[in-house]
């Protein structure tokens, strides 16, 4: 009877939540200002959370060295400004030159790509393998045009994602400063909303979420940096043009789970094919080798068991996040899933196992 009553209460709670969601869809005009504010704040807030987990260990270390926390934050800000200045002087000119050169040579890139595809189509090896009525070069160019249109749409969405540059530029450092200054007080404030008898469990949930987010963000940065170093060295070894630009693009796009690794390979393959088929093949080999080293050596060492998400689950989450929220949804879906997973597991431990305790298992001796 107790189990039945619990089931009925759960069903009523679910129905109430669904009813609230349905009623919310009928009064969308009430939530329009909230959604507009959310779109303005979400970009600087995401950047603030990202850099908060990156910089917090350094701030804590400086504070442990008897340095005032505010002074430590200002010192880190000054160091970042120096690094940005060094980047603008040492790296950005070369990167900008490659970017401008690639933009100016884009018609030549397509012409060279068409010539290489024609040569491949006329080769004896491919002509013996491909039926005569097929036009692989034309089909591949058609697919590439569709891919570039899709990429341009994604880039336009990305630019609209950061279109309000002034808001991001001025609000992001301020949000980050106060987040770093408050330290762990935010978790204490969240737990204070729980009933007193759940404070201990709430502190555990907040601590688990904080640790998972920290491991995910810091680990992702380290893994992508390692991937970038491996890819850049490989591109230099095979003589791939625009090596620095392609590496930076690949590192940035690899922050997008699953899809980013695929999208970043397309321009690398095209630039390699522009040179020669062998260069294109070797560029793909470099990417595959770097990703295998990342997935099998670097990522397990950095993440360990902290990111226990099945690849199929990642694919489903990314597709769902992209469908619901575009690029913002893709970037947020994995951290949100991790937080919901921690909360769900904790609720299961608190309620389900207490209400429905497992029956004691018979010992091995009793079965003999």
Backbone torsions as a table, in degrees:
resi	resn	phi	psi	omega
1	UNK	NA	-40.4	179.4
2	UNK	-64.2	-39.6	178.7
3	UNK	-64.8	-40.6	179.8
4	UNK	-64.1	-43.2	178.8
5	UNK	-62.2	-40.7	177.9
6	UNK	-63.1	-42.4	179.2
7	UNK	-62.0	-41.9	179.2
8	UNK	-63.9	-41.8	179.0
9	UNK	-63.8	-40.0	178.4
10	UNK	-63.9	-43.2	179.4
11	UNK	-62.6	-41.5	178.6
12	UNK	-63.8	-41.9	178.9
13	UNK	-62.3	-43.4	178.6
14	UNK	-62.5	-43.7	178.9
15	UNK	-63.0	-39.0	177.4
16	UNK	-63.8	-42.3	178.6
17	UNK	-62.6	-45.8	178.6
18	UNK	-62.7	-38.4	177.5
19	UNK	-64.1	-40.5	177.8
20	UNK	-64.1	-41.5	178.7
21	UNK	-62.7	-42.5	-179.9
22	UNK	-64.1	-44.7	178.6
23	UNK	-63.5	-34.4	177.6
24	UNK	-63.9	-35.3	178.4
25	UNK	-69.5	-21.0	-179.3
26	UNK	-84.7	-12.8	179.9
27	UNK	-127.1	55.5	-176.8
28	UNK	-62.3	-30.8	-176.2
29	UNK	-61.6	-25.3	179.0
30	UNK	-69.6	-35.0	-174.8
31	UNK	-92.1	-4.4	-178.5
32	UNK	-59.8	-46.8	177.2
33	UNK	-62.0	-35.8	179.1
34	UNK	-65.3	-42.3	179.2
35	UNK	-66.0	-38.4	178.0
36	UNK	-63.5	-43.4	177.0
37	UNK	-63.7	-39.0	179.1
38	UNK	-62.1	-42.6	179.9
39	UNK	-64.5	-33.0	179.6
40	UNK	-74.1	-38.2	-172.2
41	UNK	-87.8	-24.3	-168.3
42	UNK	-62.8	-38.5	-177.5
43	UNK	-66.7	-54.8	177.5
44	UNK	-62.2	-31.8	179.2
45	UNK	-67.9	-42.2	177.2
46	UNK	-61.6	-44.1	178.8
47	UNK	-64.6	-39.2	179.9
48	UNK	-64.4	-44.4	178.9
49	UNK	-64.6	-41.6	179.8
50	UNK	-58.6	-52.0	-177.8
51	UNK	-76.1	-21.8	175.4
52	UNK	-61.3	-47.2	-179.6
53	UNK	-72.2	-26.1	176.6
54	UNK	-73.8	-40.2	-172.6
55	UNK	-94.1	-18.4	-176.4
56	UNK	-58.4	-43.7	177.6
57	UNK	-58.9	-38.0	178.8
58	UNK	-67.8	-41.3	178.5
59	UNK	-63.8	-43.1	178.8
60	UNK	-63.3	-37.9	179.3
61	UNK	-66.5	-43.0	178.1
62	UNK	-64.6	-37.1	178.6
63	UNK	-67.7	-33.6	177.1
64	UNK	-68.1	-19.1	176.4
65	UNK	-88.5	22.6	175.5
66	UNK	70.0	23.8	176.4
67	UNK	-97.9	135.3	177.8
68	UNK	-56.0	140.3	-174.4
69	UNK	-62.2	-42.1	178.3
70	UNK	-62.5	-42.9	177.9
71	UNK	-64.2	-37.1	178.2
72	UNK	-63.8	-41.8	179.1
73	UNK	-64.4	-44.1	179.4
74	UNK	-64.2	-36.0	177.6
75	UNK	-65.2	-41.2	177.9
76	UNK	-66.5	-40.3	176.8
77	UNK	-59.8	-42.8	178.8
78	UNK	-64.2	-40.0	178.7
79	UNK	-64.4	-40.1	177.9
80	UNK	-64.3	-39.9	177.7
81	UNK	-61.6	-39.9	177.9
82	UNK	-65.7	-41.8	178.8
83	UNK	-64.5	-40.4	177.5
84	UNK	-64.0	-38.4	176.8
85	UNK	-64.2	-43.2	177.9
86	UNK	-63.9	-38.3	177.7
87	UNK	-64.4	-43.1	-179.3
88	UNK	-65.8	-26.8	-179.4
89	UNK	-90.7	-40.1	-172.4
90	UNK	-94.8	-37.3	-172.4
91	UNK	-108.0	-41.6	-172.9
92	UNK	-60.1	-39.7	178.5
93	UNK	-58.1	-44.0	178.2
94	UNK	-66.2	-41.8	179.2
95	UNK	-65.3	-42.1	179.1
96	UNK	-65.9	-39.8	178.5
97	UNK	-61.4	-43.9	178.1
98	UNK	-65.5	-39.1	-179.7
99	UNK	-65.7	-45.3	179.2
100	UNK	-65.8	-40.9	-179.6
101	UNK	-63.8	-41.5	178.7
102	UNK	-66.0	-40.3	178.6
103	UNK	-64.1	-41.3	179.5
104	UNK	-70.0	-32.1	-176.9
105	UNK	-93.6	9.2	-177.3
106	UNK	-57.9	-42.3	175.1
107	UNK	-60.0	-41.0	178.2
108	UNK	-65.6	-32.8	178.0
109	UNK	-62.4	-44.5	180.0
110	UNK	-68.8	-36.9	177.3
111	UNK	-64.2	-46.1	178.7
112	UNK	-64.5	-36.6	178.2
113	UNK	-65.1	-41.7	177.4
114	UNK	-63.0	-39.5	178.2
115	UNK	-64.1	-41.3	179.2
116	UNK	-66.0	-39.7	178.2
117	UNK	-65.9	-36.9	177.4
118	UNK	-65.5	-40.9	177.6
119	UNK	-62.7	-41.7	178.3
120	UNK	-64.4	-37.8	-179.4
121	UNK	-68.1	-33.2	-179.2
122	UNK	-85.4	-7.1	-178.3
123	UNK	-68.5	149.2	-177.0
124	UNK	-66.1	-35.2	-177.6
125	UNK	-64.0	-48.1	-178.7
126	UNK	-72.3	-35.1	179.7
127	UNK	-64.5	-29.6	177.6
128	UNK	-78.1	-22.0	-178.3
129	UNK	-96.0	-27.0	-174.6
130	UNK	-103.6	134.4	177.0
131	UNK	-59.1	153.7	-174.0
132	UNK	-68.2	-28.8	-177.2
133	UNK	-80.9	-2.4	-179.8
134	UNK	-93.1	150.8	177.6
135	UNK	-125.9	81.3	-174.3
136	UNK	-63.7	-34.7	-179.5
137	UNK	-64.9	-45.7	179.2
138	UNK	-64.7	-40.9	179.2
139	UNK	-64.8	-41.4	179.4
140	UNK	-65.6	-40.9	177.1
141	UNK	-63.8	-36.7	177.0
142	UNK	-63.0	-44.2	178.0
143	UNK	-63.8	-39.4	179.8
144	UNK	-65.3	-39.4	178.0
145	UNK	-63.7	-41.2	176.8
146	UNK	-64.7	-39.7	178.9
147	UNK	-64.2	-40.2	179.2
148	UNK	-69.0	-36.0	175.8
149	UNK	-65.1	-40.0	176.2
150	UNK	-65.0	-40.5	179.2
151	UNK	-66.0	-38.7	178.9
152	UNK	-66.3	-37.9	176.2
153	UNK	-64.5	-41.0	178.4
154	UNK	-64.6	-39.6	179.3
155	UNK	-66.7	-38.9	177.0
156	UNK	-63.9	-37.1	175.8
157	UNK	-66.2	-37.5	178.5
158	UNK	-65.8	-40.9	179.2
159	UNK	-67.3	-37.4	175.1
160	UNK	-68.0	-27.4	177.5
161	UNK	-61.8	-33.5	179.6
162	UNK	-120.1	27.6	-174.9
163	UNK	-65.3	-40.7	-179.5
164	UNK	-80.2	72.6	-171.8
165	UNK	-65.3	-35.2	-178.2
166	UNK	-64.1	-41.6	179.1
167	UNK	-62.5	-44.9	-179.8
168	UNK	-64.6	-43.7	-174.9
169	UNK	-63.8	-38.1	-174.4
170	UNK	-94.4	-30.7	-177.7
171	UNK	-86.7	-32.3	-177.5
172	UNK	-61.2	-49.5	178.6
173	UNK	-63.6	-33.2	-179.9
174	UNK	-68.8	-46.6	177.1
175	UNK	-59.1	-43.7	-179.5
176	UNK	-63.2	-40.3	-179.5
177	UNK	-60.1	-48.7	-177.5
178	UNK	-70.6	-32.2	176.3
179	UNK	-65.8	-43.4	178.4
180	UNK	-68.0	-36.0	-178.4
181	UNK	-69.8	-39.0	-179.8
182	UNK	-71.8	-28.9	177.8
183	UNK	65.5	-122.0	-176.6
184	UNK	-93.7	12.8	-178.3
185	UNK	-70.5	-25.1	-177.7
186	UNK	-63.5	-42.5	178.9
187	UNK	-62.2	-38.0	178.4
188	UNK	-64.2	-39.3	179.3
189	UNK	-67.4	-36.8	178.4
190	UNK	-65.3	-44.0	-178.8
191	UNK	-65.5	-29.4	-178.7
192	UNK	-63.6	-19.8	177.9
193	UNK	-79.6	-14.4	179.7
194	UNK	-78.4	155.0	169.2
195	UNK	-57.8	149.3	-173.6
196	UNK	-58.9	-32.7	-177.7
197	UNK	-72.0	-13.1	179.2
198	UNK	-107.8	11.1	-178.3
199	UNK	-62.6	-41.9	-178.6
200	UNK	-64.0	-46.2	178.5
201	UNK	-65.8	-37.8	178.4
202	UNK	-63.9	-40.0	176.4
203	UNK	-62.4	-37.6	177.8
204	UNK	-65.5	-41.3	178.9
205	UNK	-64.3	-47.3	-179.8
206	UNK	-61.6	-41.2	179.2
207	UNK	-65.2	-40.1	179.0
208	UNK	-66.2	-41.9	178.3
209	UNK	-64.5	-42.6	179.4
210	UNK	-62.3	-43.2	179.2
211	UNK	-66.1	-41.2	-180.0
212	UNK	-64.9	-43.1	179.2
213	UNK	-65.1	-41.6	179.0
214	UNK	-62.9	-47.2	179.1
215	UNK	-62.8	-39.3	-177.9
216	UNK	-66.7	-49.3	-175.0
217	UNK	-70.7	-50.9	-179.8
218	UNK	-62.9	-43.0	179.1
219	UNK	-62.8	-41.5	179.4
220	UNK	-62.9	-40.5	178.4
221	UNK	-63.4	-47.3	-179.1
222	UNK	-63.8	-41.1	-179.7
223	UNK	-65.0	-43.1	-179.5
224	UNK	-68.8	-35.8	175.5
225	UNK	-64.2	-42.0	176.8
226	UNK	-62.6	-41.3	177.5
227	UNK	-62.6	-41.2	179.5
228	UNK	-63.0	-42.4	178.5
229	UNK	-62.6	-45.4	-179.8
230	UNK	-62.7	-44.0	-178.9
231	UNK	-67.6	-41.3	-178.4
232	UNK	-64.3	-43.7	177.9
233	UNK	-63.2	-40.5	178.2
234	UNK	-65.8	-40.8	178.8
235	UNK	-64.9	-40.4	176.4
236	UNK	-64.2	-36.4	-178.6
237	UNK	-65.6	-39.4	-179.0
238	UNK	-91.3	-2.1	177.8
239	UNK	73.4	36.6	-179.8
240	UNK	-75.6	129.2	177.4
241	UNK	-64.8	155.7	178.4
242	UNK	55.0	40.5	-175.0
243	UNK	-61.0	-45.3	-177.5
244	UNK	-65.9	-44.6	-179.0
245	UNK	-63.4	-45.2	-179.8
246	UNK	-65.4	-35.2	178.9
247	UNK	-67.7	-44.7	179.3
248	UNK	-62.4	-42.6	177.7
249	UNK	-61.6	-42.1	-178.9
250	UNK	-65.6	-41.4	179.9
251	UNK	-63.9	-44.8	-179.8
252	UNK	-66.0	-41.8	-178.1
253	UNK	-72.0	-23.3	178.7
254	UNK	-72.7	-8.8	171.4
255	UNK	-71.9	-18.2	174.1
256	UNK	-84.5	117.2	-174.6
257	UNK	-60.8	137.5	172.3
258	UNK	64.1	-59.6	-175.0
259	UNK	-68.2	-36.8	-177.2
260	UNK	-59.6	-40.2	-179.9
261	UNK	-64.2	-35.4	179.5
262	UNK	-73.5	-46.7	-178.1
263	UNK	-63.8	-36.6	-178.4
264	UNK	-69.5	-20.9	-179.5
265	UNK	-76.7	-26.8	-175.7
266	UNK	-62.0	-54.8	178.8
267	UNK	-63.5	-31.4	177.7
268	UNK	-63.4	-44.5	179.2
269	UNK	-65.2	-40.1	-178.2
270	UNK	-66.1	-45.3	179.1
271	UNK	-64.1	-39.5	177.1
272	UNK	-65.2	-40.7	179.3
273	UNK	-68.2	-28.8	175.8
274	UNK	-60.5	-35.2	177.9
275	UNK	-76.2	-57.3	-179.6
276	UNK	-171.9	157.8	176.5
277	UNK	-59.2	-36.7	180.0
278	UNK	-65.8	-39.2	177.0
279	UNK	-63.3	-39.5	178.2
280	UNK	-63.0	-43.4	179.5
281	UNK	-64.0	-44.9	-179.2
282	UNK	-66.5	-33.4	177.7
283	UNK	-65.2	-40.0	176.9
284	UNK	-66.6	-37.3	177.3
285	UNK	-61.8	-43.1	178.7
286	UNK	-60.9	-44.5	-179.9
287	UNK	-63.1	-45.5	-178.2
288	UNK	-65.1	-42.9	179.6
289	UNK	-64.4	-44.4	179.3
290	UNK	-62.2	-41.4	179.8
291	UNK	-69.3	-35.0	176.7
292	UNK	-66.4	-41.6	176.7
293	UNK	-63.4	-40.4	178.7
294	UNK	-63.1	-48.0	-173.4
295	UNK	-74.1	-35.1	-171.8
296	UNK	-101.8	-20.0	-178.4
297	UNK	-117.1	-53.0	-173.6
298	UNK	-76.0	-52.6	-175.4
299	UNK	-61.0	-46.4	178.2
300	UNK	-61.4	-34.3	179.8
301	UNK	-68.9	-37.9	-176.6
302	UNK	-82.0	-48.5	-175.4
303	UNK	-81.4	-38.7	-173.3
304	UNK	63.2	-128.8	178.2
305	UNK	-99.6	9.2	-175.0
306	UNK	-71.9	-26.1	180.0
307	UNK	-113.9	74.0	-176.1
308	UNK	-91.9	73.2	179.3
309	UNK	-124.1	125.6	-179.3
310	UNK	-66.7	142.2	179.4
311	UNK	-55.8	-38.1	178.1
312	UNK	-63.7	-39.1	176.2
313	UNK	-62.4	-39.9	178.4
314	UNK	-61.5	-43.6	-179.7
315	UNK	-62.3	-46.3	-179.7
316	UNK	-62.9	-42.6	-180.0
317	UNK	-63.7	-42.9	-179.3
318	UNK	-64.2	-43.1	178.8
319	UNK	-63.4	-42.9	178.8
320	UNK	-66.5	-42.5	179.2
321	UNK	-63.9	-40.2	177.4
322	UNK	-66.0	-35.6	-179.8
323	UNK	-70.1	-38.0	-176.3
324	UNK	-85.3	-39.9	-171.9
325	UNK	-131.4	13.6	179.7
326	UNK	64.2	-142.9	-176.5
327	UNK	-67.7	-32.7	177.3
328	UNK	-65.1	-41.9	178.4
329	UNK	-63.8	-38.3	179.0
330	UNK	-64.7	-40.8	-178.3
331	UNK	-71.9	-30.5	-174.5
332	UNK	-93.9	-17.7	-167.8
333	UNK	-65.3	-39.6	-178.5
334	UNK	-67.5	-49.9	176.4
335	UNK	-60.0	-38.9	178.7
336	UNK	-64.1	-41.8	178.4
337	UNK	-61.8	-41.2	179.6
338	UNK	-62.7	-42.9	179.6
339	UNK	-65.7	-44.7	179.2
340	UNK	-63.9	-35.2	178.9
341	UNK	-65.2	-43.0	179.0
342	UNK	-64.3	-44.4	-179.7
343	UNK	-64.2	-42.1	-179.2
344	UNK	-64.4	-43.8	179.3
345	UNK	-62.0	-40.6	-179.8
346	UNK	-67.1	-41.1	177.3
347	UNK	-63.5	-37.7	177.6
348	UNK	-62.8	-41.5	179.6
349	UNK	-66.9	-36.9	-176.1
350	UNK	-74.9	-41.8	-171.2
351	UNK	-106.1	-57.1	-172.2
352	UNK	-62.6	-44.3	-178.4
353	UNK	-73.8	-27.3	176.5
354	UNK	-76.6	-39.3	-179.1
355	UNK	-76.0	-40.6	-178.4
356	UNK	-118.2	71.8	-178.9
357	UNK	-63.1	145.4	179.2
358	UNK	-68.5	143.0	178.0
359	UNK	-70.4	139.6	-179.6
360	UNK	-62.4	131.4	179.7
361	UNK	-81.4	146.7	177.7
362	UNK	-71.5	141.0	179.2
363	UNK	-69.9	164.0	-179.3
364	UNK	-65.8	-30.7	-178.3
365	UNK	-71.2	-31.9	-176.1
366	UNK	-71.3	-20.2	-179.8
367	UNK	-83.4	-9.8	-178.4
368	UNK	-81.9	NA	NA
